[in-house]
């Protein structure tokens, strides 16, 4: 029986890869993103709708439309998120910080709080959160981004405790370096600077992360993978990356 899988931030990168991976399994998809023009081509036949997770009214409209189209949500993939800039704390203006916290933390909460009650009532469901190695290890210039990703760890832990006995599963997928539009977004469209992040090393692909997501969602109902940390072989910490010499 196919599942209703809902993916936020599905227009590119890990979100798009997750959509393709679940579509290949025959699941019913609801895809949300701000760049809706990209969605239809990612998984033909999927329900696509504009979504800005920082706006509660946008979240409400998206979820209502998705449930009307595909029924109760079985798997929620909380993927929408971003990094913006590399400001040190003493040099920050606050604008980028608010954008990251509103998207990565509050946005995730706005979606999840509206999906969980039905999962609890239905005695099952799976909340999957796309975290980051940045939530485990901080680095200079990334304090607020790292903080926003670290916040997801206790949020996931609390959801597990609060839904215990309901059949709801909660998984955090925390990747290291993934070659997507992530760095281009962080550097506000500076493609040359973004390319240097991945130069002469072997980062993960979005499909690598999507495989972890699909694997976690495919475990038997009595099995919950709490956290999957997936790293490139060429990376030890956010700032320790092996380049060249292979």
N, C-alpha and C positions, 0 to 999 in steps of 0.2 A: 504494500500500500504506500502510495507516495505521501511525502510529508509537505507541509506548507513551510517553506524556508524563507525568512525575511532577512534581507541584507541591507544595512545602511552604508552610505558612502560607496555605492556599488558602481560608480561610473568609471573607475580606473583601479589600477594596482591590485591590492589584496582583495578588495571587495569584488571587483570584476572577476578575478580568478576564482573566488569562492562561488560566485554565481554560475560560472561555466562548469565548475566541478559538480555542483549539486544538480544542474540541468542535465549533465551527462548521466546522472543516476535516475532521471525521470521525476525528480521532485517538482512540486509546484512552487514557483518563485514569485516573490514580491520584492522589487528592487527600488530603492529610494536614493536620491542624490540631488544636489543642486543643479548639476549639469545633466538635465534630463535628455538632452539631444543625443547623448552617448549611450543611453541605457538599452534602447531597443535592439541595437546591433550586438550587444554582449550575450544575450540569451533570448533568441527569438521565441516568442510565445509567453514570455514572462510578463507579469503585471508590472508596469513601470509608472512611477509617480514622483513628482517633485518632493524633496525633503530637505529641510534645513533644521538640523537637530537643535540648533540654538534658539529656535522659535517654537514655543509650546503649541501654538495654533497650527503650525506646519506639521508637527509630529502627530497631533490629533487627527488632522485631515488625512495624512498618509496612512495611519494605522486603520482608520475607519474604512478607507477605500480598499486597503489590502485585504482586510477581513471580509469585506463584502465580495471581493473578487475570488478569494481563495480559501475562505473559511478560517477556523481557529489556527493560530500560529503554533507550529510544533518546534521550530528551531529559529531562534533569534541570533543573528550574527551582528554584534555591535562592532562595526568596523570604522564608522565615520570618526575621523580624527586627523590631527595635523601637528606639525612643529612649525614655528615661525621665528626665524632669526636665530642668532647666537649671542644674544645680549648677556653680558655679565650682570649680576644683580645690582651692583653699584651704578651701572650705566643704563639700566632699563628705564623706559618711559611708562610702561604699564599697558600700553595698547596691545602689544603682541601677547603679553601674559594673559590678559582677559580673554583674547580670542582662543588661546589654547585651553584655558580652564573651562570656558563656556562650551567649547566643542567636545573636548576629550572627557571631561568629568560630568558637567551638568547636562550636556547633550545626551550622553549615555544614560544618565539617570532618568531623563525625561522620557526616553523611549522605554527603558526597562520597567519603570514603575507602572506604565500603562499595559504592558504585556504580561507581567507576572500574575496578576489576579486571576486571569483566565487559565493560565497554566496550572496554578494551584487548584482551582476549581475542577479542572479536567484531570487532575492527578497525573500530570506529566508534562514534559516540555524540556527544552534545553536552551539555556542562555550561554552564548559563546561570546567572549570578550577578546578583541584583538588588543593585547597590551604591547609591551616592548621590553627588551633587555634594559632600556633606560629606566624602567621602573624598578630594576634590581640594583643598578649601579649608576651613580650620578657622574656627571662630567662638567667641566668648566664651560660656561656658555650655554648650558642646557638645563640649568637648575629648575626652571619653571616647567619646561616640558617633562623632565624626569619626574618632578613632583606630581604632575598631572597623571602620568602613567603609574607611578607608585600608588596613587590614591585608589586606583582600580583594584589593587590587591585586597585591601580590607573591605572594599565594597563587595567584591566577589565572596570573600569569606563570610561576611554578614548575611548575604543572600543565601548562602548554603545553610547557615544556621537557622535563618528565618523561615526557610522552606523545608526544613528537615521533616521527612515523613510524607511529603506531598508527591514524591516521585519526580520533582523538578531537579534537573542537573545543571551545574554551573562549571564552565571551563574557561580558563584564561590561556590564550595562546600568545606567547611572548617571544617574538623573533628578534634576532640581531639585525645586521645590515641587510636590507632588501632593496634591490634595484628596481625602483618604481618612480613615480613622479614626486615622491616624498621630499627629496632634497631640492628639487626644482621649486616646490611650494615653499619650503623653508627659506630659500634664497630669493623668493619673489620673482621667479621666472628667469633667473640667471642660469642658463643651461651650462655654460662653461664651468662655472663654479660647482654646479651640481655634479657634473661629470667627473670632477676631480675626486669626489667622495668615493667613487667606485673604480677609479683608475688603477689598473695593474693588480687587481685582486679578484677574488671569486665570491661575490655576494650571493645571497639567496635570491631566488626569483619569487614572484608573487605566487606562482603555481606551487612552489615548495611549501609555502605557508598554507595555501588552500588544501593541500594534501593532509596536513595536520588537522585542519578544521574538519574535513570530511571524515577522517579517521576517528576523531573524538566523537563526532555526532553519530557514527556508525556502530559504536560499542553497544552491547546489550543493555537493556534498561536498568539493570542492577549495577552497572559499571559506570563510574564517573571519573574522568581524568581531570583532576583539579587544575593542574598547571602543566603546560608543555613549554619549555624553553628550547627554542630551536635556533642554532647559530651556524653561520658559515664556518667551515673548517679553518678558514684564514682569519678568523676573528676570535679574540679571547675576551675583550671587554669593549665597551663603546668606543674607546680611543686606541685600543691595541689591535692593529690590523696588519697582517702580513701582506706585503706587496712585492711582487716579482720573485725571482729566485726559485720558481717551481721547476 
